Amino acid sequence: MPDFDVIDLGPLPWAEAWSIQQSYVEKRKAGLVPDTLLFVEHPHVITLGRNASESNILAGRDQLARLGIEVHEANRGGDVTYHGPGQLVGYPIFELTRWKKDVRAYVQGVEQAVIRTLAGFGIEAHTRTGKETGVYVQQAGLAPAKICALGVHISRWVTSHGFALNINTDLRYFQYIVPCGLTLPVTSMEALGVTVQREEVMRVLSRHLAEIFHHEFTDSIENLQEMLPCLMS
């Protein structure tokens, strides 16, 4: 099984992470880098996917600016989502031709990696039928609550964008959007009573992604905050 690089970019604004992600996508298409998983934690930001409806942003741009929430358009699938502190965002840059050329299978693979990760921390999670992507938890007597959002882009069978798992996210920020266009509650690992370090979740999730996508993961996660100028060149 081939190795894959796992890189933690740490806290980084969305636009900067997007530039790094695009650089890796082009390098992966050219065969200059192996499959790579980028982890990042964004400051408050709302992103709109290709199918997004502006009406799913429930606050005006001036109000969002006062709250310190940026707004960006993205070329991923899906609708509107929020990223912020306490959320683990993962951007897999995978070349799928050696695995399988199947977009839905790829999305399901990422979902299963998240479900297995949560199970390891005692959280039972699931997907929903139909076209809804993401990972949910069922709470007694309540509607399913989304704990992880997914939105991907695939070009020449190289993936970008990915998932956003709520670890200890301040869930109040979701009040400013209709997450992914669905009127369902949002939750986090912390809200479900699980206290865990971001680094531990990264490591477990990396292992499960490696298993599903046939990679070798050696528990090595590089932290390249100090090398950002090189990554963006």
NUNU-171413 format. One record per residue (C-alpha): residue number from 1; residue in one letter; x, y, z. Coordinates in steps of 0.25 Angstrom, whole numbers, always signed. Example, Ala and Ser with C-alpha at 12.3 -4.5 7.8 and 13.67 -1.06 7.14 Angstrom:
2
<rec i="1" aa="A" X="+49" Y="-18" Z="+31"/>
<rec i="2" aa="S" X="+55" Y="-4" Z="+29"/>
// end
This chain:
233
<rec i="1" aa="M" X="+0" Y="+0" Z="+0"/>
<rec i="2" aa="P" X="+5" Y="+14" Z="-3"/>
<rec i="3" aa="D" X="+8" Y="+24" Z="+7"/>
<rec i="4" aa="F" X="+0" Y="+37" Z="+8"/>
<rec i="5" aa="D" X="+4" Y="+50" Z="+14"/>
<rec i="6" aa="V" X="-4" Y="+55" Z="+26"/>
<rec i="7" aa="I" X="-1" Y="+70" Z="+29"/>
<rec i="8" aa="D" X="-7" Y="+79" Z="+40"/>
<rec i="9" aa="L" X="-8" Y="+93" Z="+35"/>
<rec i="10" aa="G" X="-13" Y="+97" Z="+49"/>
<rec i="11" aa="P" X="-22" Y="+110" Z="+50"/>
<rec i="12" aa="L" X="-22" Y="+117" Z="+36"/>
<rec i="13" aa="P" X="-32" Y="+126" Z="+29"/>
<rec i="14" aa="W" X="-40" Y="+119" Z="+18"/>
<rec i="15" aa="A" X="-35" Y="+127" Z="+6"/>
<rec i="16" aa="E" X="-20" Y="+123" Z="+10"/>
<rec i="17" aa="A" X="-24" Y="+109" Z="+12"/>
<rec i="18" aa="W" X="-31" Y="+109" Z="-1"/>
<rec i="19" aa="S" X="-18" Y="+114" Z="-8"/>
<rec i="20" aa="I" X="-10" Y="+102" Z="-2"/>
<rec i="21" aa="Q" X="-21" Y="+92" Z="-5"/>
<rec i="22" aa="Q" X="-21" Y="+97" Z="-20"/>
<rec i="23" aa="S" X="-6" Y="+96" Z="-20"/>
<rec i="24" aa="Y" X="-6" Y="+81" Z="-15"/>
<rec i="25" aa="V" X="-17" Y="+78" Z="-25"/>
<rec i="26" aa="E" X="-9" Y="+83" Z="-37"/>
<rec i="27" aa="K" X="+4" Y="+76" Z="-32"/>
<rec i="28" aa="R" X="-4" Y="+63" Z="-30"/>
<rec i="29" aa="K" X="-10" Y="+63" Z="-44"/>
<rec i="30" aa="A" X="+5" Y="+65" Z="-49"/>
<rec i="31" aa="G" X="+9" Y="+53" Z="-40"/>
<rec i="32" aa="L" X="+19" Y="+62" Z="-32"/>
<rec i="33" aa="V" X="+13" Y="+59" Z="-18"/>
<rec i="34" aa="P" X="+6" Y="+46" Z="-13"/>
<rec i="35" aa="D" X="-8" Y="+46" Z="-8"/>
<rec i="36" aa="T" X="-9" Y="+56" Z="+3"/>
<rec i="37" aa="L" X="-19" Y="+59" Z="+15"/>
<rec i="38" aa="L" X="-19" Y="+73" Z="+19"/>
<rec i="39" aa="F" X="-25" Y="+77" Z="+33"/>
<rec i="40" aa="V" X="-28" Y="+91" Z="+37"/>
<rec i="41" aa="E" X="-36" Y="+99" Z="+47"/>
<rec i="42" aa="H" X="-42" Y="+111" Z="+40"/>
<rec i="43" aa="P" X="-46" Y="+124" Z="+47"/>
<rec i="44" aa="H" X="-61" Y="+128" Z="+46"/>
<rec i="45" aa="V" X="-65" Y="+126" Z="+32"/>
<rec i="46" aa="I" X="-77" Y="+123" Z="+23"/>
<rec i="47" aa="T" X="-75" Y="+116" Z="+10"/>
<rec i="48" aa="L" X="-85" Y="+114" Z="-1"/>
<rec i="49" aa="G" X="-84" Y="+102" Z="-10"/>
<rec i="50" aa="R" X="-88" Y="+101" Z="-25"/>
<rec i="51" aa="N" X="-102" Y="+98" Z="-21"/>
<rec i="52" aa="A" X="-103" Y="+108" Z="-10"/>
<rec i="53" aa="S" X="-115" Y="+117" Z="-9"/>
<rec i="54" aa="E" X="-112" Y="+131" Z="-3"/>
<rec i="55" aa="S" X="-125" Y="+131" Z="+5"/>
<rec i="56" aa="N" X="-119" Y="+120" Z="+14"/>
<rec i="57" aa="I" X="-110" Y="+131" Z="+20"/>
<rec i="58" aa="L" X="-119" Y="+137" Z="+30"/>
<rec i="59" aa="A" X="-111" Y="+149" Z="+34"/>
<rec i="60" aa="G" X="-107" Y="+161" Z="+26"/>
<rec i="61" aa="R" X="-93" Y="+163" Z="+21"/>
<rec i="62" aa="D" X="-91" Y="+175" Z="+30"/>
<rec i="63" aa="Q" X="-95" Y="+167" Z="+42"/>
<rec i="64" aa="L" X="-86" Y="+155" Z="+39"/>
<rec i="65" aa="A" X="-75" Y="+165" Z="+37"/>
<rec i="66" aa="R" X="-77" Y="+171" Z="+51"/>
<rec i="67" aa="L" X="-77" Y="+157" Z="+56"/>
<rec i="68" aa="G" X="-64" Y="+154" Z="+50"/>
<rec i="69" aa="I" X="-70" Y="+144" Z="+40"/>
<rec i="70" aa="E" X="-64" Y="+143" Z="+26"/>
<rec i="71" aa="V" X="-72" Y="+139" Z="+14"/>
<rec i="72" aa="H" X="-66" Y="+131" Z="+2"/>
<rec i="73" aa="E" X="-71" Y="+124" Z="-10"/>
<rec i="74" aa="A" X="-65" Y="+110" Z="-12"/>
<rec i="75" aa="N" X="-65" Y="+100" Z="-24"/>
<rec i="76" aa="R" X="-69" Y="+89" Z="-16"/>
<rec i="77" aa="G" X="-83" Y="+82" Z="-16"/>
<rec i="78" aa="G" X="-94" Y="+85" Z="-6"/>
<rec i="79" aa="D" X="-100" Y="+97" Z="-1"/>
<rec i="80" aa="V" X="-96" Y="+107" Z="+11"/>
<rec i="81" aa="T" X="-87" Y="+102" Z="+23"/>
<rec i="82" aa="Y" X="-80" Y="+108" Z="+34"/>
<rec i="83" aa="H" X="-66" Y="+106" Z="+39"/>
<rec i="84" aa="G" X="-60" Y="+111" Z="+52"/>
<rec i="85" aa="P" X="-51" Y="+108" Z="+64"/>
<rec i="86" aa="G" X="-53" Y="+95" Z="+70"/>
<rec i="87" aa="Q" X="-56" Y="+88" Z="+57"/>
<rec i="88" aa="L" X="-47" Y="+79" Z="+50"/>
<rec i="89" aa="V" X="-47" Y="+81" Z="+35"/>
<rec i="90" aa="G" X="-40" Y="+71" Z="+26"/>
<rec i="91" aa="Y" X="-37" Y="+73" Z="+11"/>
<rec i="92" aa="P" X="-33" Y="+59" Z="+5"/>
<rec i="93" aa="I" X="-25" Y="+61" Z="-8"/>
<rec i="94" aa="F" X="-26" Y="+47" Z="-14"/>
<rec i="95" aa="E" X="-24" Y="+42" Z="-28"/>
<rec i="96" aa="L" X="-36" Y="+32" Z="-29"/>
<rec i="97" aa="T" X="-32" Y="+24" Z="-42"/>
<rec i="98" aa="R" X="-23" Y="+15" Z="-34"/>
<rec i="99" aa="W" X="-35" Y="+13" Z="-24"/>
<rec i="100" aa="K" X="-48" Y="+14" Z="-32"/>
<rec i="101" aa="K" X="-54" Y="+24" Z="-42"/>
<rec i="102" aa="D" X="-67" Y="+26" Z="-34"/>
<rec i="103" aa="V" X="-71" Y="+39" Z="-28"/>
<rec i="104" aa="R" X="-82" Y="+33" Z="-19"/>
<rec i="105" aa="A" X="-73" Y="+22" Z="-14"/>
<rec i="106" aa="Y" X="-62" Y="+33" Z="-10"/>
<rec i="107" aa="V" X="-73" Y="+41" Z="-2"/>
<rec i="108" aa="Q" X="-78" Y="+28" Z="+5"/>
<rec i="109" aa="G" X="-63" Y="+25" Z="+8"/>
<rec i="110" aa="V" X="-61" Y="+38" Z="+15"/>
<rec i="111" aa="E" X="-74" Y="+37" Z="+22"/>
<rec i="112" aa="Q" X="-70" Y="+23" Z="+27"/>
<rec i="113" aa="A" X="-57" Y="+28" Z="+32"/>
<rec i="114" aa="V" X="-64" Y="+38" Z="+40"/>
<rec i="115" aa="I" X="-74" Y="+28" Z="+46"/>
<rec i="116" aa="R" X="-63" Y="+19" Z="+50"/>
<rec i="117" aa="T" X="-55" Y="+30" Z="+56"/>
<rec i="118" aa="L" X="-67" Y="+34" Z="+64"/>
<rec i="119" aa="A" X="-70" Y="+20" Z="+68"/>
<rec i="120" aa="G" X="-56" Y="+19" Z="+74"/>
<rec i="121" aa="F" X="-60" Y="+30" Z="+84"/>
<rec i="122" aa="G" X="-73" Y="+24" Z="+87"/>
<rec i="123" aa="I" X="-82" Y="+32" Z="+78"/>
<rec i="124" aa="E" X="-92" Y="+24" Z="+69"/>
<rec i="125" aa="A" X="-93" Y="+31" Z="+56"/>
<rec i="126" aa="H" X="-100" Y="+29" Z="+42"/>
<rec i="127" aa="T" X="-103" Y="+34" Z="+29"/>
<rec i="128" aa="R" X="-116" Y="+38" Z="+23"/>
<rec i="129" aa="T" X="-123" Y="+32" Z="+11"/>
<rec i="130" aa="G" X="-125" Y="+40" Z="-1"/>
<rec i="131" aa="K" X="-116" Y="+51" Z="-7"/>
<rec i="132" aa="E" X="-112" Y="+56" Z="+7"/>
<rec i="133" aa="T" X="-97" Y="+55" Z="+10"/>
<rec i="134" aa="G" X="-91" Y="+56" Z="+23"/>
<rec i="135" aa="V" X="-91" Y="+49" Z="+37"/>
<rec i="136" aa="Y" X="-102" Y="+49" Z="+47"/>
<rec i="137" aa="V" X="-105" Y="+45" Z="+61"/>
<rec i="138" aa="Q" X="-119" Y="+41" Z="+66"/>
<rec i="139" aa="Q" X="-123" Y="+46" Z="+80"/>
<rec i="140" aa="A" X="-135" Y="+40" Z="+87"/>
<rec i="141" aa="G" X="-148" Y="+47" Z="+83"/>
<rec i="142" aa="L" X="-141" Y="+57" Z="+75"/>
<rec i="143" aa="A" X="-138" Y="+59" Z="+60"/>
<rec i="144" aa="P" X="-125" Y="+54" Z="+55"/>
<rec i="145" aa="A" X="-114" Y="+64" Z="+57"/>
<rec i="146" aa="K" X="-102" Y="+66" Z="+47"/>
<rec i="147" aa="I" X="-88" Y="+65" Z="+54"/>
<rec i="148" aa="C" X="-80" Y="+65" Z="+41"/>
<rec i="149" aa="A" X="-83" Y="+72" Z="+28"/>
<rec i="150" aa="L" X="-77" Y="+68" Z="+14"/>
<rec i="151" aa="G" X="-75" Y="+75" Z="+1"/>
<rec i="152" aa="V" X="-65" Y="+70" Z="-10"/>
<rec i="153" aa="H" X="-60" Y="+74" Z="-23"/>
<rec i="154" aa="I" X="-53" Y="+65" Z="-33"/>
<rec i="155" aa="S" X="-45" Y="+69" Z="-45"/>
<rec i="156" aa="R" X="-38" Y="+58" Z="-54"/>
<rec i="157" aa="W" X="-41" Y="+49" Z="-42"/>
<rec i="158" aa="V" X="-33" Y="+57" Z="-32"/>
<rec i="159" aa="T" X="-41" Y="+61" Z="-20"/>
<rec i="160" aa="S" X="-42" Y="+74" Z="-12"/>
<rec i="161" aa="H" X="-50" Y="+80" Z="-1"/>
<rec i="162" aa="G" X="-55" Y="+69" Z="+8"/>
<rec i="163" aa="F" X="-61" Y="+69" Z="+22"/>
<rec i="164" aa="A" X="-64" Y="+77" Z="+35"/>
<rec i="165" aa="L" X="-65" Y="+70" Z="+48"/>
<rec i="166" aa="N" X="-70" Y="+77" Z="+60"/>
<rec i="167" aa="I" X="-61" Y="+74" Z="+72"/>
<rec i="168" aa="N" X="-64" Y="+85" Z="+82"/>
<rec i="169" aa="T" X="-70" Y="+96" Z="+72"/>
<rec i="170" aa="D" X="-78" Y="+107" Z="+77"/>
<rec i="171" aa="L" X="-91" Y="+103" Z="+71"/>
<rec i="172" aa="R" X="-97" Y="+116" Z="+73"/>
<rec i="173" aa="Y" X="-91" Y="+121" Z="+60"/>
<rec i="174" aa="F" X="-99" Y="+111" Z="+52"/>
<rec i="175" aa="Q" X="-111" Y="+120" Z="+55"/>
<rec i="176" aa="Y" X="-107" Y="+129" Z="+44"/>
<rec i="177" aa="I" X="-109" Y="+119" Z="+33"/>
<rec i="178" aa="V" X="-118" Y="+107" Z="+29"/>
<rec i="179" aa="P" X="-107" Y="+97" Z="+29"/>
<rec i="180" aa="C" X="-106" Y="+90" Z="+16"/>
<rec i="181" aa="G" X="-120" Y="+95" Z="+13"/>
<rec i="182" aa="L" X="-126" Y="+85" Z="+23"/>
<rec i="183" aa="T" X="-134" Y="+90" Z="+35"/>
<rec i="184" aa="L" X="-128" Y="+80" Z="+44"/>
<rec i="185" aa="P" X="-120" Y="+82" Z="+57"/>
<rec i="186" aa="V" X="-105" Y="+82" Z="+58"/>
<rec i="187" aa="T" X="-97" Y="+76" Z="+69"/>
<rec i="188" aa="S" X="-83" Y="+73" Z="+73"/>
<rec i="189" aa="M" X="-75" Y="+62" Z="+80"/>
<rec i="190" aa="E" X="-74" Y="+71" Z="+92"/>
<rec i="191" aa="A" X="-89" Y="+74" Z="+92"/>
<rec i="192" aa="L" X="-91" Y="+58" Z="+93"/>
<rec i="193" aa="G" X="-82" Y="+58" Z="+105"/>
<rec i="194" aa="V" X="-69" Y="+54" Z="+99"/>
<rec i="195" aa="T" X="-57" Y="+62" Z="+102"/>
<rec i="196" aa="V" X="-45" Y="+59" Z="+93"/>
<rec i="197" aa="Q" X="-33" Y="+66" Z="+87"/>
<rec i="198" aa="R" X="-32" Y="+70" Z="+73"/>
<rec i="199" aa="E" X="-19" Y="+63" Z="+71"/>
<rec i="200" aa="E" X="-25" Y="+50" Z="+75"/>
<rec i="201" aa="V" X="-37" Y="+51" Z="+66"/>
<rec i="202" aa="M" X="-28" Y="+54" Z="+54"/>
<rec i="203" aa="R" X="-19" Y="+42" Z="+57"/>
<rec i="204" aa="V" X="-31" Y="+32" Z="+58"/>
<rec i="205" aa="L" X="-38" Y="+38" Z="+46"/>
<rec i="206" aa="S" X="-25" Y="+38" Z="+38"/>
<rec i="207" aa="R" X="-24" Y="+23" Z="+41"/>
<rec i="208" aa="H" X="-38" Y="+20" Z="+36"/>
<rec i="209" aa="L" X="-37" Y="+28" Z="+23"/>
<rec i="210" aa="A" X="-24" Y="+20" Z="+21"/>
<rec i="211" aa="E" X="-31" Y="+7" Z="+23"/>
<rec i="212" aa="I" X="-43" Y="+10" Z="+14"/>
<rec i="213" aa="F" X="-34" Y="+17" Z="+2"/>
<rec i="214" aa="H" X="-23" Y="+6" Z="+3"/>
<rec i="215" aa="H" X="-12" Y="+15" Z="+8"/>
<rec i="216" aa="E" X="-1" Y="+12" Z="+19"/>
<rec i="217" aa="F" X="-2" Y="+22" Z="+30"/>
<rec i="218" aa="T" X="+10" Y="+22" Z="+40"/>
<rec i="219" aa="D" X="+4" Y="+31" Z="+51"/>
<rec i="220" aa="S" X="+12" Y="+42" Z="+45"/>
<rec i="221" aa="I" X="+5" Y="+56" Z="+44"/>
<rec i="222" aa="E" X="+14" Y="+67" Z="+39"/>
<rec i="223" aa="N" X="+11" Y="+81" Z="+45"/>
<rec i="224" aa="L" X="+15" Y="+91" Z="+34"/>
<rec i="225" aa="Q" X="+10" Y="+104" Z="+40"/>
<rec i="226" aa="E" X="+24" Y="+110" Z="+39"/>
<rec i="227" aa="M" X="+26" Y="+106" Z="+24"/>
<rec i="228" aa="L" X="+13" Y="+112" Z="+19"/>
<rec i="229" aa="P" X="+21" Y="+122" Z="+10"/>
<rec i="230" aa="C" X="+27" Y="+110" Z="+3"/>
<rec i="231" aa="L" X="+14" Y="+103" Z="+2"/>
<rec i="232" aa="M" X="+7" Y="+115" Z="-5"/>
<rec i="233" aa="S" X="+18" Y="+117" Z="-15"/>
// end
